[in-house]
Amino acid sequence: MKDISKKILITFVLQIAYQNIFYILLIPEIYTISIIVLYLITNHVIALTDALIRPLPKERNPSKIFDFLLLLIFFLAPFFLIAAYYENKLLISSILPFWDNLIVSYIGFVIYLSAGIFIIVGRVQLGKFGSGELITEEGHKLYTEGVYKYIRNPMYSGALFAVIGFCLVFRSIITLLLLPIIYLLLFKMRIDEEERLLYEAFGEEFTNYKKKSKKLIPFIY
């Protein structure tokens, strides 16, 4: 019960409250736009759900560069949304009116929601080994069933598609071109570290698994 309360408090303060303070101060009008409100609610629900089911690690093996970049992305997250909003308002709506269509936003929301569900499914299937830390715990097994049968990093895949969905919700193009690349580079750095650790722990078993699965995009990459 103590862990659950801690997770709820951390998620509320560091994500929900932190982000919405900037939105209230800088772009309060977004709370009158139904698709954006729907996106925000979904974003917070997915974040809280992920936090609740993510096991707390017994130990840590920090990756200094990755942890720093992840923290930087976290603190910049509300400004990505603000930038996407103003990009649409000041540029897209006047230069590319055909793109400034609610259909684009709803397609983006469906992609975002699907990606969020994919992340949750991946976390649930990984069970007690889904803390996200660079460690192999006692009794650690290489999980290769469910979504992991086809893709080795569903949480990162889901997050990458969630970023694409987010950009479409706000009908932005510059953000759509830049953000996925930033996240892809960040995730690749982490995946390389994780896969090196898994190879050290499981050897040929992991090598054979790599041959049968994809890194980020099912059947493609």
C-alpha positions in Angstrom: 0.0 0.0 0.0 2.9 2.3 0.8 4.5 1.7 -2.6 1.2 2.4 -4.4 0.7 5.7 -2.5 4.3 6.7 -3.3 3.8 5.9 -7.0 0.6 8.0 -7.1 2.2 10.9 -5.4 5.3 10.9 -7.6 3.2 10.7 -10.8 0.9 13.4 -9.7 3.6 15.9 -8.6 6.3 15.2 -11.2 4.1 14.7 -14.2 0.5 15.8 -13.9 1.0 18.9 -11.7 4.4 19.8 -13.3 3.1 19.8 -16.8 -0.2 21.5 -16.2 1.3 24.4 -14.3 3.0 25.4 -17.5 -0.1 24.8 -19.6 -2.2 26.9 -17.2 0.3 29.8 -17.2 1.2 29.8 -20.9 -1.6 28.2 -22.9 -4.7 28.1 -20.7 -6.9 28.1 -23.9 -6.0 24.4 -24.6 -8.5 23.4 -21.8 -11.3 24.6 -24.0 -10.3 22.4 -27.0 -11.9 19.0 -26.6 -9.4 16.9 -28.5 -6.5 18.4 -26.5 -8.4 17.8 -23.2 -9.0 14.2 -24.3 -5.3 13.8 -25.1 -4.2 15.3 -21.7 -6.6 13.0 -19.7 -5.4 10.0 -21.7 -1.8 10.9 -21.2 -2.2 11.2 -17.4 -4.2 8.0 -17.1 -1.6 6.0 -19.1 1.3 7.6 -17.1 -0.4 6.7 -13.8 -1.3 3.2 -14.9 2.2 2.5 -16.1 3.6 3.8 -12.8 1.2 1.6 -10.8 2.1 -1.6 -12.6 5.9 -0.9 -12.9 7.7 -2.8 -10.1 10.1 -0.9 -7.9 13.6 -2.2 -8.4 15.5 -3.7 -5.5 18.7 -2.2 -6.9 19.8 0.4 -9.5 22.5 0.4 -12.2 22.3 3.9 -13.4 23.3 4.9 -17.0 24.5 8.4 -16.4 24.2 9.7 -20.0 20.9 8.1 -20.6 19.5 9.1 -17.2 20.6 12.7 -17.8 19.0 12.8 -21.3 15.8 11.2 -20.0 15.6 13.7 -17.2 16.2 16.5 -19.7 13.4 15.2 -22.0 11.1 14.9 -18.9 11.6 18.6 -17.9 11.2 19.7 -21.6 8.1 17.7 -22.2 5.5 20.5 -21.4 7.5 22.8 -23.7 7.3 20.3 -26.6 3.5 20.5 -26.3 3.5 24.3 -26.1 5.8 24.5 -29.1 3.5 22.1 -31.1 0.5 24.1 -30.1 2.0 27.4 -31.2 3.4 25.9 -34.4 -0.1 24.9 -35.4 -1.6 28.2 -34.3 0.9 30.5 -35.9 2.2 28.5 -38.9 0.2 25.4 -39.9 -3.2 27.0 -39.8 -2.2 29.7 -42.2 0.4 28.0 -44.4 -1.0 24.4 -44.6 -4.8 24.7 -43.9 -5.4 21.2 -45.4 -3.3 19.7 -42.5 -5.1 21.8 -39.9 -8.0 19.4 -39.8 -9.5 17.7 -36.8 -9.4 14.4 -38.7 -5.6 14.6 -38.3 -5.9 15.1 -34.6 -8.3 12.2 -34.1 -6.0 9.9 -36.2 -3.2 11.1 -33.9 -5.2 10.4 -30.8 -6.0 6.8 -32.0 -2.3 6.2 -32.6 -1.4 7.7 -29.2 -4.0 5.6 -27.3 -3.0 2.4 -29.2 0.7 3.1 -28.3 -0.2 3.7 -24.7 -2.1 0.4 -24.5 0.9 -1.3 -26.2 3.2 0.1 -23.5 0.9 -1.2 -20.7 0.6 -4.6 -22.3 4.4 -4.9 -22.6 4.8 -3.8 -19.0 2.2 -6.3 -17.7 3.6 -9.2 -19.7 7.1 -8.5 -18.4 5.8 -8.7 -14.8 8.2 -8.3 -11.9 11.1 -7.8 -14.4 9.6 -4.7 -15.9 11.2 -2.1 -13.7 13.2 -0.7 -16.6 16.5 -0.7 -14.7 19.7 -2.0 -16.2 19.9 -5.1 -14.0 19.2 -8.8 -14.1 17.6 -9.9 -10.9 17.6 -13.2 -9.1 15.7 -15.8 -11.1 15.6 -13.4 -14.1 14.3 -15.2 -17.2 14.4 -14.1 -20.9 10.8 -13.4 -21.7 9.9 -14.2 -25.3 6.1 -14.6 -25.3 3.2 -12.3 -26.0 4.3 -9.1 -27.8 7.9 -10.0 -26.9 7.7 -12.9 -29.4 7.7 -10.3 -32.2 9.4 -7.3 -30.7 12.1 -7.0 -28.1 11.3 -3.5 -26.8 7.6 -2.9 -26.8 7.7 -0.1 -24.2 10.1 1.9 -26.4 8.2 1.1 -29.5 5.0 2.3 -27.8 6.6 5.5 -26.6 8.0 6.2 -30.1 4.5 5.8 -31.7 3.0 7.8 -28.8 5.3 10.7 -29.8 4.1 10.5 -33.4 0.5 10.4 -32.2 1.1 13.4 -30.0 2.4 15.4 -32.9 -0.6 14.6 -35.0 -3.0 15.5 -32.2 -1.6 19.0 -32.4 -1.4 18.9 -36.2 2.3 20.0 -36.1 4.8 19.2 -38.8 8.2 20.6 -37.5 7.6 18.8 -34.2 6.6 15.6 -36.1 9.9 15.7 -38.0 12.1 16.4 -35.0 10.7 14.7 -31.9 10.6 11.1 -33.2 14.2 11.4 -34.3 15.3 12.6 -30.9 13.4 9.9 -29.1 14.6 7.2 -31.5 18.2 8.2 -30.9 17.6 8.2 -27.1 15.9 4.8 -27.2 18.6 3.3 -29.4 21.2 4.3 -26.8 19.3 2.6 -24.1 18.4 -0.5 -26.2 22.0 -1.1 -27.0 22.9 -1.0 -23.3 20.0 -3.3 -22.4 20.8 -5.8 -25.1 24.5 -5.9 -24.2 23.4 -6.8 -20.6 21.0 -9.4 -21.8 23.6 -11.0 -24.0 26.0 -11.2 -21.0 23.2 -12.8 -18.9 21.7 -15.2 -21.5 24.3 -15.6 -24.2 23.2 -17.8 -27.1 19.6 -17.9 -25.9 19.4 -14.1 -26.4 21.3 -14.3 -29.7 18.7 -16.8 -31.0 15.9 -14.6 -29.7 17.3 -11.6 -31.6 17.2 -13.6 -34.9 13.5 -14.3 -34.4 12.3 -10.9 -33.3 12.6 -7.2 -34.2 14.1 -4.4 -32.2 11.4 -1.7 -32.4 8.9 -2.2 -35.2 7.3 -5.6 -35.7 8.3 -7.4 -38.9 10.4 -4.4 -40.0 13.1 -3.2 -37.6 
